[in-house]
């Protein structure tokens, strides 16, 4: 069977991960910046974050506190990812971080971006798309445990 996720974008991989969780009768909520018509057809709760181009972090935090699901999947970096981690830890939920871009692994400047990197380091599971990303996670970040190639998990 070919590895369909080798060159897939984050949206395709997240859709397939959500479909897999739903097939295992897990409750899934999706929190996203914009509408995803293909994902909204799935059996999940959909929350749209962005209004007028900005995300209200306090509103996001209280939304996450109310959500029943046990797992938060994040592809964000920066203060949004930090809010997701904080809410998950307060509610004893798991955080899965999906490395959507090589930029997520670059050394970031500024407090807001460092909060995102702090969150990645403390995720329960990290998925990566490319072998180079795994090498960076291992060599520069010291992460080797609970780091997985997304294509092998989903297929």
Backbone bond lengths (Angstrom), bond angles and torsions (degrees), N, CA, C in turn:
res aa  C-N    CA-C-N  psi(-1)  N-CA   C-N-CA  omega(-1)  CA-C   N-CA-C  phi
1 X - - - 1.449 - - 1.527 108.86 -
2 X 1.323 119.01 128.57 1.458 120.61 -178.41 1.524 111.51 -69.03
3 X 1.318 115.26 152.81 1.459 121.13 178.64 1.525 108.14 -83.33
4 X 1.325 116.83 95.02 1.461 120.37 -174.09 1.517 113.08 -70.84
5 X 1.330 118.22 -14.08 1.453 120.22 -177.06 1.525 113.83 -99.33
6 X 1.312 117.09 4.06 1.461 119.40 -176.91 1.525 111.81 -56.24
7 X 1.323 117.09 -42.24 1.455 121.18 -179.37 1.528 111.96 -118.76
8 X 1.315 117.59 15.55 1.464 120.36 -177.04 1.519 110.84 -74.59
9 X 1.321 115.25 149.75 1.448 120.87 175.38 1.518 110.76 -78.12
10 X 1.314 115.31 168.30 1.461 120.86 -177.78 1.521 112.30 -57.97
11 X 1.324 117.33 -37.23 1.464 120.19 -177.29 1.527 111.53 -63.31
12 X 1.325 116.79 -42.00 1.466 121.02 179.96 1.523 110.16 -65.00
13 X 1.300 116.58 -44.88 1.463 120.87 -177.50 1.526 110.63 -66.64
14 X 1.324 117.11 -43.23 1.460 120.32 179.12 1.526 110.34 -63.67
15 X 1.337 117.57 -41.40 1.472 120.80 177.56 1.523 110.12 -58.26
16 X 1.329 116.96 -45.18 1.460 120.55 -178.75 1.532 111.98 -68.90
17 X 1.322 116.79 -36.42 1.461 120.26 176.84 1.530 110.26 -64.77
18 X 1.324 116.94 -43.27 1.465 121.02 177.71 1.525 110.29 -62.89
19 X 1.330 116.97 -43.50 1.472 120.68 178.62 1.525 110.92 -60.28
20 X 1.336 116.79 -40.62 1.462 120.83 178.65 1.527 110.94 -63.61
21 X 1.324 116.93 -45.09 1.463 120.20 179.40 1.527 111.30 -62.85
22 X 1.341 116.69 -41.82 1.466 120.88 178.63 1.525 110.33 -63.58
23 X 1.337 117.12 -39.75 1.469 120.27 179.45 1.528 111.70 -64.04
24 X 1.320 116.77 -23.94 1.468 121.40 177.28 1.531 110.99 -94.19
25 X 1.339 115.30 16.32 1.459 124.11 176.61 1.523 113.26 62.27
26 X 1.322 117.18 31.60 1.458 121.93 172.57 1.522 108.48 -87.14
27 X 1.324 116.47 145.02 1.459 120.47 172.89 1.520 107.52 -79.77
28 X 1.325 116.16 135.67 1.459 120.50 -176.31 1.524 109.42 -130.22
29 X 1.312 115.51 135.49 1.455 122.08 170.65 1.513 107.67 -120.28
30 X 1.309 116.09 141.67 1.458 120.96 176.94 1.515 108.26 -116.27
31 X 1.306 115.11 126.34 1.453 121.53 175.93 1.516 105.47 -113.84
32 X 1.327 116.43 118.40 1.465 119.93 -173.55 1.524 110.66 -139.60
33 X 1.334 114.17 163.09 1.460 120.56 178.50 1.517 112.18 -70.88
34 X 1.316 115.76 -40.48 1.461 119.53 -172.63 1.518 109.88 -133.30
35 X 1.321 116.29 176.55 1.461 121.38 178.82 1.523 110.60 -68.26
36 X 1.311 116.01 144.99 1.460 123.68 175.16 1.521 107.41 -130.77
37 X 1.338 117.88 85.50 1.465 120.17 -175.29 1.527 113.80 -54.66
38 X 1.338 118.24 -38.11 1.467 119.93 -179.66 1.526 111.80 -68.65
39 X 1.334 117.41 -32.51 1.460 120.56 179.17 1.523 111.78 -79.83
40 X 1.321 116.48 -31.76 1.463 120.14 -178.93 1.525 111.65 -65.68
41 X 1.328 118.04 -18.20 1.470 122.03 177.65 1.528 111.53 -75.32
42 X 1.323 116.68 -20.08 1.460 120.85 -179.84 1.527 110.06 -76.40
43 X 1.312 115.89 164.49 1.461 121.82 -179.47 1.531 109.55 -82.07
44 X 1.328 115.38 78.42 1.454 120.23 179.80 1.519 109.88 -147.24
45 X 1.321 114.54 165.32 1.464 120.11 173.11 1.519 106.80 -91.61
46 X 1.322 115.89 135.07 1.462 120.66 -176.48 1.524 109.25 -117.67
47 X 1.331 116.21 127.93 1.457 122.05 177.90 1.521 108.53 -122.00
48 X 1.314 116.08 125.61 1.462 120.70 178.36 1.528 108.24 -96.31
49 X 1.333 116.24 123.60 1.456 121.76 -175.17 1.516 114.71 -83.41
50 X 1.277 115.72 -45.90 1.454 120.19 -165.78 1.524 110.97 -83.85
51 X 1.313 114.80 131.06 1.458 119.91 169.62 1.522 106.60 -132.63
52 X 1.274 116.67 126.50 1.467 122.92 -178.72 1.528 111.97 59.32
53 X 1.336 117.08 33.95 1.459 121.43 173.19 1.512 115.93 81.82
54 X 1.328 119.27 1.13 1.462 121.06 -178.34 1.522 110.21 -127.32
55 X 1.313 115.13 155.50 1.462 121.20 176.73 1.524 107.51 -112.27
56 X 1.323 116.46 126.45 1.461 121.19 176.88 1.530 107.82 -85.64
57 X 1.322 117.06 108.24 1.462 120.91 -173.51 1.526 112.80 -64.97
58 X 1.313 117.30 -37.33 1.460 119.67 179.24 1.530 110.48 -67.07
59 X 1.323 116.36 -40.49 1.469 121.05 176.25 1.537 110.23 -61.42
60 X 1.324 116.49 -42.33 1.462 121.17 177.59 1.525 110.62 -60.90
61 X 1.323 117.15 -45.66 1.463 121.21 -179.25 1.528 111.21 -57.04
62 X 1.333 117.15 -48.71 1.467 120.16 -178.45 1.525 111.96 -69.26
63 X 1.306 117.52 -30.88 1.465 120.80 173.99 1.527 109.94 -63.35
64 X 1.317 116.70 -46.54 1.464 121.14 -179.23 1.528 112.00 -63.71
65 X 1.305 117.01 -35.20 1.461 121.04 178.81 1.532 110.55 -64.16
66 X 1.341 116.96 -34.14 1.470 121.02 -177.88 1.527 113.45 -80.29
67 X 1.315 118.23 -22.41 1.462 121.30 -175.11 1.527 110.09 -69.68
68 X 1.331 116.19 135.82 1.471 122.36 -175.84 1.526 113.69 -81.22
69 X 1.302 118.10 -27.86 1.464 121.56 -171.47 1.528 111.67 -56.64
70 X 1.337 115.24 152.82 1.455 121.90 -174.53 1.522 113.67 -88.01
71 X 1.328 116.76 -16.18 1.463 121.01 -173.18 1.521 109.53 -128.15
72 X 1.334 116.12 132.21 1.459 121.67 172.00 1.525 107.60 -107.45
73 X 1.323 116.84 129.79 1.457 121.95 176.53 1.517 107.26 -107.07
74 X 1.313 116.44 126.18 1.457 120.80 -176.56 1.521 111.23 -123.04
75 X 1.321 115.54 137.40 1.465 121.20 170.58 1.516 109.24 -121.80
76 X 1.313 116.49 13.69 1.465 121.26 -175.90 1.521 110.10 -88.44
77 X 1.304 115.16 167.18 1.454 120.94 171.51 1.517 107.04 -142.02
78 X 1.299 116.80 138.88 1.451 119.92 -179.90 1.513 110.82 109.94
79 X 1.319 116.38 -152.79 1.460 119.58 -174.20 1.529 113.57 -63.99
80 X 1.322 118.29 -28.95 1.467 120.44 178.90 1.527 109.86 -63.17
81 X 1.319 116.90 -45.84 1.460 121.01 179.36 1.526 110.79 -62.63
82 X 1.322 117.01 -37.47 1.459 121.08 178.34 1.528 110.72 -64.11
83 X 1.329 117.28 -42.50 1.467 121.45 178.23 1.527 110.10 -63.29
84 X 1.330 117.14 -40.87 1.469 121.29 177.74 1.532 110.06 -60.96
85 X 1.330 117.10 -46.60 1.464 121.05 179.21 1.525 111.10 -62.40
86 X 1.313 117.65 -45.32 1.460 121.90 -178.74 1.533 111.06 -60.14
87 X 1.328 116.71 -48.34 1.471 120.49 179.54 1.530 110.87 -63.23
88 X 1.321 116.85 -41.43 1.469 120.56 -179.89 1.526 111.06 -62.86
89 X 1.302 117.30 -44.04 1.464 120.16 -178.60 1.531 111.08 -67.47
90 X 1.327 117.38 -38.53 1.464 120.10 178.43 1.523 111.97 -64.40
91 X 1.330 116.81 -32.89 1.467 122.04 -178.25 1.536 112.65 -99.40
92 X 1.328 117.03 6.55 1.473 122.95 -179.82 1.526 112.22 57.05
93 X 1.320 114.85 48.33 1.464 121.40 178.47 1.522 109.23 -111.30
94 X 1.310 115.90 164.87 1.462 121.82 -179.25 1.525 110.32 -92.13
95 X 1.332 115.64 148.92 1.461 121.94 176.83 1.521 108.51 -119.82
96 X 1.321 115.06 125.07 1.458 122.49 174.32 1.518 106.27 -110.66
97 X 1.324 116.40 123.97 1.467 119.33 177.28 1.524 109.19 -108.79
98 X 1.305 114.77 130.06 1.460 121.32 177.69 1.521 108.14 -107.42
99 X 1.327 116.97 118.48 1.464 121.52 178.22 1.522 107.38 -72.83
100 X 1.317 116.30 103.39 1.463 121.64 -175.34 1.522 112.15 -86.77
101 X 1.325 117.23 -17.95 1.460 120.32 -175.01 1.524 109.55 -152.46
102 X 1.324 116.00 152.41 1.464 120.08 174.77 1.524 111.16 -61.99
103 X 1.324 116.67 -27.26 1.468 120.64 -179.95 1.528 111.44 -62.26
104 X 1.333 117.59 -26.76 1.465 120.68 178.47 1.524 111.77 -60.93
105 X 1.319 117.17 -23.71 1.461 121.49 -174.48 1.521 113.84 -101.92
106 X 1.315 117.52 -3.89 1.457 120.16 178.95 1.520 109.46 -77.25
107 X 1.331 115.63 150.95 1.459 119.80 176.24 1.523 107.95 -63.70
108 X 1.311 115.65 124.52 1.456 121.04 -176.20 1.521 110.11 -103.72
109 X 1.309 114.64 149.36 1.459 120.44 176.48 1.518 108.37 -104.16
110 X 1.281 115.14 150.83 1.453 120.16 177.01 1.516 112.27 93.58
111 X 1.308 114.93 149.13 1.456 121.84 -176.66 1.518 112.48 -61.45
112 X 1.330 117.78 -42.08 1.460 120.44 -175.57 1.523 111.77 -62.14
113 X 1.324 117.35 -43.00 1.461 119.80 -179.91 1.529 111.23 -72.50
114 X 1.320 117.16 -33.07 1.465 119.93 177.67 1.532 111.14 -66.33
115 X 1.336 116.94 -30.82 1.463 119.99 174.86 1.525 110.43 -62.17
116 X 1.323 116.46 -38.55 1.460 120.92 177.61 1.514 111.78 -64.65
117 X 1.325 116.46 -42.94 1.463 119.56 178.59 1.529 110.98 -67.12
118 X 1.313 116.98 -37.71 1.467 121.59 174.43 1.525 109.71 -56.03
119 X 1.320 116.02 -42.04 1.465 121.93 -178.53 1.521 112.00 -67.44
120 X 1.332 116.92 -41.66 1.466 120.08 178.28 1.531 109.80 -61.00
121 X 1.321 116.32 -43.51 1.464 120.72 -179.31 1.526 112.53 -60.76
122 X 1.314 117.11 -26.26 1.456 121.27 -176.56 1.525 113.74 -106.35
123 X 1.327 117.15 10.94 1.466 121.07 175.86 1.523 109.69 -68.52
124 X 1.328 116.02 150.79 1.465 120.37 178.53 1.521 111.41 -73.34
125 X 1.322 116.30 -37.50 1.464 122.63 179.14 1.520 107.91 -140.44
126 X 1.331 116.07 141.89 1.466 121.55 176.06 1.521 108.02 -124.60
127 X 1.327 115.76 129.10 1.462 122.03 173.96 1.522 108.42 -105.16
128 X 1.319 116.55 141.58 1.461 121.10 175.72 1.521 108.99 -126.30
129 X 1.345 115.84 159.57 1.468 122.11 -178.56 1.518 113.06 -95.92
130 X 1.336 116.53 -34.78 1.465 120.85 -172.20 1.523 110.38 -127.50
131 X 1.314 115.70 151.27 1.464 121.74 179.63 1.531 111.36 -58.58
132 X 1.323 117.41 -34.74 1.468 121.08 179.16 1.526 110.85 -60.82
133 X 1.326 116.41 -36.53 1.463 120.15 178.91 1.527 110.64 -66.14
134 X 1.329 117.00 -39.46 1.465 120.22 177.67 1.524 110.85 -62.80
135 X 1.331 115.75 -41.71 1.464 119.87 179.24 1.525 111.23 -61.86
136 X 1.330 117.05 -41.86 1.470 120.64 178.36 1.525 109.95 -64.52
137 X 1.334 116.75 -44.61 1.468 120.25 178.67 1.527 110.96 -58.64
138 X 1.319 116.81 -38.86 1.464 121.01 -177.71 1.526 111.82 -76.69
139 X 1.322 116.89 -49.75 1.464 120.37 -172.33 1.525 113.53 -79.93
140 X 1.315 118.01 -45.33 1.464 120.70 -174.95 1.522 113.29 -91.42
141 X 1.329 117.11 -29.19 1.458 120.42 -176.00 1.523 112.23 -105.50
142 X 1.342 117.60 -12.75 1.454 121.03 -179.35 1.526 113.98 71.92
143 X 1.328 116.84 23.63 1.467 121.34 -179.08 1.520 110.14 -105.60
144 X 1.320 115.77 121.66 1.461 120.21 175.76 1.523 110.27 -134.52
145 X 1.313 116.60 -24.43 1.460 122.01 -178.80 1.531 109.25 -85.02
146 X 1.321 116.70 138.76 1.468 123.21 178.61 1.522 113.19 60.14
147 X 1.325 116.29 33.52 1.467 122.96 176.32 1.527 106.70 -116.47
148 X 1.343 116.69 122.54 1.459 120.93 -172.24 1.521 112.10 -133.77
149 X 1.328 115.06 149.95 1.464 121.61 172.58 1.520 108.14 -77.36
150 X 1.312 117.35 125.31 1.462 122.01 -172.99 1.527 112.66 -61.86
151 X 1.307 119.25 -37.73 1.461 121.41 -177.75 1.515 113.50 -63.68
152 X 1.319 117.58 -34.80 1.463 121.24 -179.30 1.524 111.65 -74.05
153 X 1.315 117.29 -27.73 1.460 121.01 -178.63 1.522 110.73 -76.33
154 X 1.319 117.01 -42.73 1.459 120.96 -170.76 1.513 112.72 -82.51
155 X 1.307 118.49 -36.19 1.467 119.88 -174.00 1.509 110.42 -78.29
